[in-house]
Amino acid sequence: MDIQKKVLALDIGERRVGLAVSDELGMLAHPFRTLKWEGQKNFINTIKQIIEEEHIAKLVIGIPYNLNGSMSKKTEEIKKISDQIQDQLFIEVIEIDERLTTKMAKQVLHAVGKKPSKNRDKIDQVAAVYILQSYLDRLN
């Protein structure tokens, strides 16, 4: 069986960025880490380091469209960040609609007895898992 490089998903928020990573087979998404947003330059440098350390082949970035599918100011900001990552890091970037992923992540944490308000880092990671798993399911 041919082992592939992993895929990294980003759920970019105002204050934090949730990360999820695939297994080497590209079948399952796993929570990875939550980054504190400390400016775009620091963020891109951190993502570059993670790509190198974790042998990442592709990035999947959640794009926050409005519920009706239209673009908001936040959508445009995330799309710009996505473009800059692709331009600066020379890695394939796939954009995925992330509508309702944070809501689903909060529901999952609540279902397992964790308070979303006290687990914001976990919410961001679980939202990134939903984004990544959505992408991986389309491939398999």
C-alpha atoms as a printed R data frame, in Angstrom:
    type eleno elety resid chain resno       x      y      z
1   ATOM     1    CA   MET     A     1   0.000  0.000  0.000
2   ATOM     2    CA   ASP     A     2   1.335  3.426 -0.943
3   ATOM     3    CA   ILE     A     3   1.546  5.787  2.026
4   ATOM     4    CA   GLN     A     4   0.729  9.378  1.141
5   ATOM     5    CA   LYS     A     5   1.608 12.622  2.796
6   ATOM     6    CA   LYS     A     6  -0.950 14.051  5.179
7   ATOM     7    CA   VAL     A     7  -3.556 16.770  4.693
8   ATOM     8    CA   LEU     A     8  -3.898 19.666  7.159
9   ATOM     9    CA   ALA     A     9  -7.177 21.543  7.690
10  ATOM    10    CA   LEU     A    10  -7.517 25.063  9.053
11  ATOM    11    CA   ASP     A    11 -10.536 26.601 10.758
12  ATOM    12    CA   ILE     A    12  -9.471 30.246 10.855
13  ATOM    13    CA   GLY     A    13 -11.261 32.420 13.396
14  ATOM    14    CA   GLU     A    14 -10.810 35.893 14.816
15  ATOM    15    CA   ARG     A    15  -8.680 34.816 17.790
16  ATOM    16    CA   ARG     A    16  -7.766 31.193 17.160
17  ATOM    17    CA   VAL     A    17  -7.114 28.734 14.343
18  ATOM    18    CA   GLY     A    18  -8.215 25.144 14.789
19  ATOM    19    CA   LEU     A    19  -6.078 22.525 13.048
20  ATOM    20    CA   ALA     A    20  -6.868 18.963 12.076
21  ATOM    21    CA   VAL     A    21  -4.611 16.485 10.309
22  ATOM    22    CA   SER     A    22  -5.346 13.367  8.293
23  ATOM    23    CA   ASP     A    23  -3.767  9.992  8.726
24  ATOM    24    CA   GLU     A    24  -1.205  8.936  6.111
25  ATOM    25    CA   LEU     A    25  -3.857  6.986  4.217
26  ATOM    26    CA   GLY     A    26  -5.986 10.101  3.775
27  ATOM    27    CA   MET     A    27  -9.069  8.506  5.297
28  ATOM    28    CA   LEU     A    28  -9.525  9.925  8.795
29  ATOM    29    CA   ALA     A    29  -9.276 13.411 10.245
30  ATOM    30    CA   HIS     A    30  -7.894 13.940 13.752
31  ATOM    31    CA   PRO     A    31  -7.767 17.035 15.985
32  ATOM    32    CA   PHE     A    32  -4.235 18.412 15.919
33  ATOM    33    CA   ARG     A    33  -3.721 21.767 17.592
34  ATOM    34    CA   THR     A    34  -5.182 25.221 18.174
35  ATOM    35    CA   LEU     A    35  -3.099 28.261 17.331
36  ATOM    36    CA   LYS     A    36  -3.588 31.678 18.844
37  ATOM    37    CA   TRP     A    37  -3.954 34.297 16.097
38  ATOM    38    CA   GLU     A    38  -0.898 36.544 16.402
39  ATOM    39    CA   GLY     A    39  -0.958 38.225 13.020
40  ATOM    40    CA   GLN     A    40  -0.833 36.914  9.503
41  ATOM    41    CA   LYS     A    41   2.946 36.822  9.135
42  ATOM    42    CA   ASN     A    42   3.395 34.748 12.321
43  ATOM    43    CA   PHE     A    43   0.498 32.527 11.283
44  ATOM    44    CA   ILE     A    44   1.949 31.753  7.848
45  ATOM    45    CA   ASN     A    45   5.380 31.058  9.364
46  ATOM    46    CA   THR     A    46   3.823 28.659 11.881
47  ATOM    47    CA   ILE     A    47   1.858 26.865  9.139
48  ATOM    48    CA   LYS     A    48   5.077 26.557  7.097
49  ATOM    49    CA   GLN     A    49   6.824 24.949 10.063
50  ATOM    50    CA   ILE     A    50   3.930 22.518 10.623
51  ATOM    51    CA   ILE     A    51   3.887 21.587  6.911
52  ATOM    52    CA   GLU     A    52   7.577 20.707  7.088
53  ATOM    53    CA   GLU     A    53   7.468 18.884 10.426
54  ATOM    54    CA   GLU     A    54   4.315 16.884  9.710
55  ATOM    55    CA   HIS     A    55   5.006 16.177  6.000
56  ATOM    56    CA   ILE     A    56   1.829 17.902  4.826
57  ATOM    57    CA   ALA     A    57   0.986 17.604  1.110
58  ATOM    58    CA   LYS     A    58  -2.182 19.750  0.980
59  ATOM    59    CA   LEU     A    59  -4.053 22.312  3.027
60  ATOM    60    CA   VAL     A    60  -7.814 22.438  3.346
61  ATOM    61    CA   ILE     A    61  -9.126 25.796  4.498
62  ATOM    62    CA   GLY     A    62 -12.658 26.327  5.767
63  ATOM    63    CA   ILE     A    63 -14.353 29.290  4.102
64  ATOM    64    CA   PRO     A    64 -17.125 30.901  6.195
65  ATOM    65    CA   TYR     A    65 -19.928 31.625  3.734
66  ATOM    66    CA   ASN     A    66 -23.202 33.049  4.984
67  ATOM    67    CA   LEU     A    67 -26.037 30.550  5.417
68  ATOM    68    CA   ASN     A    68 -27.552 31.681  2.102
69  ATOM    69    CA   GLY     A    69 -24.229 31.016  0.341
70  ATOM    70    CA   SER     A    70 -23.259 34.658 -0.084
71  ATOM    71    CA   MET     A    71 -19.866 36.077  0.859
72  ATOM    72    CA   SER     A    72 -19.294 38.254  3.898
73  ATOM    73    CA   LYS     A    73 -16.375 40.462  4.867
74  ATOM    74    CA   LYS     A    74 -14.986 37.519  6.865
75  ATOM    75    CA   THR     A    75 -15.311 35.242  3.816
76  ATOM    76    CA   GLU     A    76 -13.246 37.669  1.765
77  ATOM    77    CA   GLU     A    77 -10.609 37.956  4.525
78  ATOM    78    CA   ILE     A    78 -10.198 34.174  4.771
79  ATOM    79    CA   LYS     A    79 -10.019 33.816  0.972
80  ATOM    80    CA   LYS     A    80  -7.205 36.424  0.921
81  ATOM    81    CA   ILE     A    81  -5.327 34.501  3.611
82  ATOM    82    CA   SER     A    82  -5.853 31.302  1.613
83  ATOM    83    CA   ASP     A    83  -4.415 32.932 -1.516
84  ATOM    84    CA   GLN     A    84  -1.416 34.252  0.395
85  ATOM    85    CA   ILE     A    85  -0.686 30.849  1.924
86  ATOM    86    CA   GLN     A    86  -0.770 29.254 -1.517
87  ATOM    87    CA   ASP     A    87   1.460 31.973 -2.995
88  ATOM    88    CA   GLN     A    88   4.005 32.020 -0.169
89  ATOM    89    CA   LEU     A    89   4.196 28.345  0.750
90  ATOM    90    CA   PHE     A    90   3.780 26.793 -2.703
91  ATOM    91    CA   ILE     A    91   1.341 24.175 -1.451
92  ATOM    92    CA   GLU     A    92  -1.976 23.079 -2.877
93  ATOM    93    CA   VAL     A    93  -4.839 24.755 -1.026
94  ATOM    94    CA   ILE     A    94  -8.394 23.464 -1.204
95  ATOM    95    CA   GLU     A    95 -11.167 25.737  0.038
96  ATOM    96    CA   ILE     A    96 -14.173 24.052  1.681
97  ATOM    97    CA   ASP     A    97 -17.487 25.581  2.729
98  ATOM    98    CA   GLU     A    98 -17.420 25.555  6.520
99  ATOM    99    CA   ARG     A    99 -20.968 26.671  7.277
100 ATOM   100    CA   LEU     A   100 -22.193 25.298 10.617
101 ATOM   101    CA   THR     A   101 -18.970 23.433 11.494
102 ATOM   102    CA   THR     A   102 -18.472 25.447 14.690
103 ATOM   103    CA   LYS     A   103 -22.089 24.842 15.697
104 ATOM   104    CA   MET     A   104 -21.656 21.090 15.119
105 ATOM   105    CA   ALA     A   105 -18.407 21.130 17.108
106 ATOM   106    CA   LYS     A   106 -20.152 22.812 20.050
107 ATOM   107    CA   GLN     A   107 -22.917 20.195 19.916
108 ATOM   108    CA   VAL     A   108 -20.375 17.360 19.991
109 ATOM   109    CA   LEU     A   109 -18.587 18.799 23.023
110 ATOM   110    CA   HIS     A   110 -21.894 19.379 24.783
111 ATOM   111    CA   ALA     A   111 -22.934 15.775 24.036
112 ATOM   112    CA   VAL     A   112 -19.797 14.447 25.747
113 ATOM   113    CA   GLY     A   113 -20.333 16.637 28.798
114 ATOM   114    CA   LYS     A   114 -17.890 19.434 28.065
115 ATOM   115    CA   LYS     A   115 -18.924 23.065 28.264
116 ATOM   116    CA   PRO     A   116 -18.187 24.816 24.953
117 ATOM   117    CA   SER     A   117 -17.445 28.083 26.765
118 ATOM   118    CA   LYS     A   118 -14.584 26.414 28.651
119 ATOM   119    CA   ASN     A   119 -13.277 24.433 25.677
120 ATOM   120    CA   ARG     A   120 -12.930 26.979 22.887
121 ATOM   121    CA   ASP     A   121  -9.608 25.479 21.741
122 ATOM   122    CA   LYS     A   122 -11.281 22.089 21.369
123 ATOM   123    CA   ILE     A   123 -14.207 23.628 19.451
124 ATOM   124    CA   ASP     A   124 -11.788 25.043 16.884
125 ATOM   125    CA   GLN     A   125 -10.023 21.688 16.489
126 ATOM   126    CA   VAL     A   126 -13.288 19.749 16.145
127 ATOM   127    CA   ALA     A   127 -14.544 22.278 13.568
128 ATOM   128    CA   ALA     A   128 -11.316 21.691 11.617
129 ATOM   129    CA   VAL     A   129 -11.947 17.932 11.858
130 ATOM   130    CA   TYR     A   130 -15.387 18.420 10.282
131 ATOM   131    CA   ILE     A   131 -13.841 20.499  7.486
132 ATOM   132    CA   LEU     A   132 -11.110 17.945  6.810
133 ATOM   133    CA   GLN     A   133 -13.335 14.888  7.072
134 ATOM   134    CA   SER     A   134 -15.755 16.479  4.594
135 ATOM   135    CA   TYR     A   135 -12.889 16.819  2.118
136 ATOM   136    CA   LEU     A   136 -11.521 13.309  2.735
137 ATOM   137    CA   ASP     A   137 -14.961 11.738  2.317
138 ATOM   138    CA   ARG     A   138 -15.261 13.299 -1.127
139 ATOM   139    CA   LEU     A   139 -11.991 11.650 -2.160
140 ATOM   140    CA   ASN     A   140 -12.791  8.192 -0.852
